[in-house]
Amino acid sequence: MNARPRVRTPSASKAPAAAPPPGADDRDEAQVIVVGAGPGGSAAAFHLARHGVDVLLLEKSEFPREKVCGDGLTPRAVHQLVRMGVDTAAEGWSRNRGLRFVSNGRQLEVDWPETARFPGYGLTRTRHDFDDLLARRAAGAGARLRTLTKVTAPVCDRTGRVVGVRALAGTERREVTLTAPVVIAADGASARLALSLGLERRKDRPVGTAVRRYYRSPARHQDDYLESWLDLRRREDDRVLPGYGWIFPLGDGRVNVGLGVLNESRTGTGDTRRMMDDWLVRTPPEWGLREENADGPLRGAALPMGFNRVPHYLPGMMLIGDCGGMVNPCNGEGIPYAMEAGELAAEIAAQALVRPEGPRRERALAHYAQEINRRHGGYYRLGNAFSALMARPRFTSAVTQKAVKSPAVTRAMVRMLSNLTDDPAADATDLLMHVLVRAVSTAAPARHASARSNPRAVTR
Ligand SMILES: Cc1cc2nc3c(=O)[nH]c(=O)nc-3n(C[C@H](O)[C@H](O)[C@H](O)COP(=O)(O)OP(=O)(O)OC[C@H]3O[C@@H](n4cnc5c(N)ncnc54)[C@H](O)[C@@H]3O)c2cc1C
């Protein structure tokens, strides 16, 4: 490839680097560095490797590892798995055929739609296994995966362009500097790299809080449907909360049980714990969703939604997944969007890298922010408006009551809230969705932040 950026050698005061294990690749430069091996980072690394790009995939943990999640995969996520050549019929995957909504003592089952683009089934798999599988898939395609490598800061050249990262590598936390003409930030909701470059989250866009816990539940672990309880209520005033509780079957004797609420409800993590207690006490005792059947603690994390961190491209660095606020504000789903963004970033980086270093390559890279906005910007704007409405108790009550009474309305809602439509439109729901998205789309250009003003970036 083209000339590497000039970087200062690491501080001479450091201890000498430990020899890499036999067979390990110890080159500290690549064409692309991906930070974080969650679904977004592994998808990006996989597709880059498939494009023949030399890619370093850096992950602070060691696999397999836990990640707080509902472990639910809609057909949109299955679509991305298929694009990575994952065999979803193999052992370890638990298949589901749709969603079951429970509200005000009634319930309604809705099968996933069979669209031209997305398959008619969903899956579950714990993130303990799922992330490990995807990271191995990326490594199998040729990405150089380095676990136990915690990125601490971006490295910038004198113009403020990101040209690499600083990291602590291995159990001995050896300081290393890794360089590449393109860096992809996929470091999740902590968004450490973006924050180091001064890219704060937009406060006018939604953030959710979600908690989950595993339970041993012989009665519920082999359900054909992902179950969603829409009538979570606040203890003080019985108000219906903007969010939902889930019971996702894992097929291994356990269920993943959790709830997510929009932060408009002004509930902290302490409150979500109490909300879980209030909700689970309403479930039948024979399901086993009680303390004595819990498999591990209740754990929670943020849901950064609706593109709440923009722009998605800073000179030399693309943002994908949770660090770019890519969770769907309508349903709290983030895995497929992180993977889609990873694939798009890979495609654009590969195309950019065949151009000479300079303005032409830069223009090709900057196209990522426009393209991700073109694909999802309108839908997320619509979702942000929907989540603002969900913060109004009367609207929330109306939606939760209507949802289980009218199968046709609920089917259309599932298509819209899960973003499972065809383009061009194949039916009235697709058409309605496209009209709404077009109506809110203003094609606003992404704001551009300067890396130069960042005090925490390491300047080269
Ligand atoms: C309780 C809960 C339930 C959810 N349920 C669902 C669900 O059922 N379905 C769904 O689609 N989405 C769900 N989500 C959202 C989903 O988990 C995220 O959107 C998704 O994981 C985003 O993927 P990502 O690759 O962007 O980030 P992550 O999955 O967070 O991966 C980031 C990776 O980067 C690594 N990393 C972080 N910092 C560094 C660093 N400094 N150096 C090196 N590595 C680093 C992390 O260890 C991690 O491996 C849920 C979220 C929560 C909190």
The ligand as an SDF file (V2000), in Angstrom:
LIG
                    3D

 53 58  0  0  0  0  0  0  0  0999 V2000
  -29.2320   -5.0290   28.3320 C   0  0  0  0  0  0  0  0  0  0  0  0
  -29.0780   -4.9040   26.8470 C   0  0  0  0  0  0  0  0  0  0  0  0
  -29.8050   -5.7270   26.0130 C   0  0  0  0  0  0  0  0  0  0  0  0
  -29.6480   -5.6500   24.6190 C   0  0  0  0  0  0  0  0  0  0  0  0
  -30.3180   -6.5390   23.8390 N   0  0  0  0  0  0  0  0  0  0  0  0
  -30.1250   -6.5500   22.5000 C   0  0  0  0  0  0  0  0  0  0  0  0
  -30.7190   -7.5550   21.6890 C   0  0  0  0  0  0  0  0  0  0  0  0
  -31.4030   -8.4590   22.1930 O   0  0  0  0  0  0  0  0  0  0  0  0
  -30.5210   -7.5000   20.3440 N   0  0  0  0  0  0  0  0  0  0  0  0
  -29.7570   -6.5240   19.7570 C   0  0  0  0  0  0  0  0  0  0  0  0
  -29.6200   -6.5110   18.5260 O   0  0  0  0  0  0  0  0  0  0  0  0
  -29.1460   -5.5700   20.5160 N   0  0  0  0  0  0  0  0  0  0  0  0
  -29.2870   -5.5680   21.8720 C   0  0  0  0  0  0  0  0  0  0  0  0
  -28.6250   -4.6460   22.6520 N   0  0  0  0  0  0  0  0  0  0  0  0
  -27.7300   -3.6800   21.9930 C   0  0  0  0  0  0  0  0  0  0  0  0
  -26.4220   -4.3810   21.5830 C   0  0  0  0  0  0  0  0  0  0  0  0
  -25.8690   -5.0480   22.6930 O   0  0  0  0  0  0  0  0  0  0  0  0
  -25.4000   -3.3760   21.0410 C   0  0  0  0  0  0  0  0  0  0  0  0
  -26.0370   -2.4760   20.1870 O   0  0  0  0  0  0  0  0  0  0  0  0
  -24.2750   -4.0830   20.2940 C   0  0  0  0  0  0  0  0  0  0  0  0
  -23.5330   -4.9020   21.1560 O   0  0  0  0  0  0  0  0  0  0  0  0
  -23.3570   -3.0510   19.6420 C   0  0  0  0  0  0  0  0  0  0  0  0
  -22.2530   -3.7010   19.0480 O   0  0  0  0  0  0  0  0  0  0  0  0
  -20.8500   -2.9350   18.9280 P   0  0  0  0  0  0  0  0  0  0  0  0
  -19.9690   -3.8640   18.1680 O   0  0  0  0  0  0  0  0  0  0  0  0
  -21.0550   -1.5690   18.4400 O   0  0  0  0  0  0  0  0  0  0  0  0
  -20.3380   -2.7580   20.4420 O   0  0  0  0  0  0  0  0  0  0  0  0
  -20.0610   -3.8140   21.5710 P   0  0  0  0  0  0  0  0  0  0  0  0
  -20.8530   -5.0350   21.3870 O   0  0  0  0  0  0  0  0  0  0  0  0
  -20.2030   -3.0810   22.8590 O   0  0  0  0  0  0  0  0  0  0  0  0
  -18.5330   -4.2000   21.3620 O   0  0  0  0  0  0  0  0  0  0  0  0
  -17.5010   -3.2950   21.6650 C   0  0  0  0  0  0  0  0  0  0  0  0
  -16.2260   -4.0970   21.8370 C   0  0  0  0  0  0  0  0  0  0  0  0
  -15.1390   -3.1940   21.9940 O   0  0  0  0  0  0  0  0  0  0  0  0
  -14.3260   -3.6220   23.0520 C   0  0  0  0  0  0  0  0  0  0  0  0
  -13.6540   -2.4310   23.5640 N   0  0  0  0  0  0  0  0  0  0  0  0
  -14.2140   -1.4070   24.2410 C   0  0  0  0  0  0  0  0  0  0  0  0
  -13.2860   -0.4920   24.5400 N   0  0  0  0  0  0  0  0  0  0  0  0
  -12.1250   -0.9460   24.0260 C   0  0  0  0  0  0  0  0  0  0  0  0
  -10.7870   -0.4390   24.0360 C   0  0  0  0  0  0  0  0  0  0  0  0
  -10.5030    0.7230   24.6140 N   0  0  0  0  0  0  0  0  0  0  0  0
   -9.8250   -1.1540   23.4240 N   0  0  0  0  0  0  0  0  0  0  0  0
  -10.1090   -2.3510   22.8270 C   0  0  0  0  0  0  0  0  0  0  0  0
  -11.3500   -2.8870   22.8220 N   0  0  0  0  0  0  0  0  0  0  0  0
  -12.3440   -2.1870   23.4010 C   0  0  0  0  0  0  0  0  0  0  0  0
  -15.2920   -4.2640   24.0390 C   0  0  0  0  0  0  0  0  0  0  0  0
  -14.6370   -5.1560   24.9230 O   0  0  0  0  0  0  0  0  0  0  0  0
  -16.2520   -4.9740   23.0860 C   0  0  0  0  0  0  0  0  0  0  0  0
  -15.8090   -6.2710   22.7620 O   0  0  0  0  0  0  0  0  0  0  0  0
  -28.7630   -4.6920   24.0470 C   0  0  0  0  0  0  0  0  0  0  0  0
  -28.0380   -3.8440   24.8860 C   0  0  0  0  0  0  0  0  0  0  0  0
  -28.1770   -3.9450   26.2680 C   0  0  0  0  0  0  0  0  0  0  0  0
  -27.3700   -3.0390   27.1500 C   0  0  0  0  0  0  0  0  0  0  0  0
  1  2  1  0
  2  3  1  0
  2 52  2  0
  3  4  2  0
  4  5  1  0
  4 50  1  0
  5  6  2  0
  6  7  1  0
  6 13  1  0
  7  8  2  0
  7  9  1  0
  9 10  1  0
 10 11  2  0
 10 12  1  0
 12 13  2  0
 13 14  1  0
 14 15  1  0
 14 50  1  0
 15 16  1  0
 16 17  1  0
 16 18  1  0
 18 19  1  0
 18 20  1  0
 20 21  1  0
 20 22  1  0
 22 23  1  0
 23 24  1  0
 24 25  2  0
 24 26  1  0
 24 27  1  0
 27 28  1  0
 28 29  2  0
 28 30  1  0
 28 31  1  0
 31 32  1  0
 32 33  1  0
 33 34  1  0
 33 48  1  0
 34 35  1  0
 35 36  1  0
 35 46  1  0
 36 37  1  0
 36 45  1  0
 37 38  2  0
 38 39  1  0
 39 40  1  0
 39 45  2  0
 40 41  1  0
 40 42  2  0
 42 43  1  0
 43 44  2  0
 44 45  1  0
 46 47  1  0
 46 48  1  0
 48 49  1  0
 50 51  2  0
 51 52  1  0
 52 53  1  0
M  END
$$$$
